[in-house]
Amino acid sequence: MPKIRQYAERDARTDFRKAIEHARTDAEIRNTKGLAEAVGIPYTSFWRLLQEPENMTLGQLRKLLKAIPLPAAALLAFVGYERKEVKNYEQ
């Protein structure tokens, strides 16, 4: 039988949030509130988006990518690519 990852979606969401936090610190943005301001989204809305990033609109994702240098591998893994497919985009 093929091996399945039972918690793949949850793990992808967690990895995406960690990538956002890492990119935020690399961009020298002090906290999540500062990142929300940089993206131009109210803090409470941004906090909800971090808890459930699959609800983020394309426009909000574009604003996020302009504010912080998020690695392509993290984004591709979040939208559902397998680790072996993402390997080419890792830095």
Protein Blocks (a to p, Z undefined) as FASTA:
>chain_A
ZZddfklmmmmmmmmmmmmmmmmmmnopablmlmmmmnopafklmmmmmmmmmlpcfklm
mmmmmmpccdfklmmmmnopafklmmmmpZZ
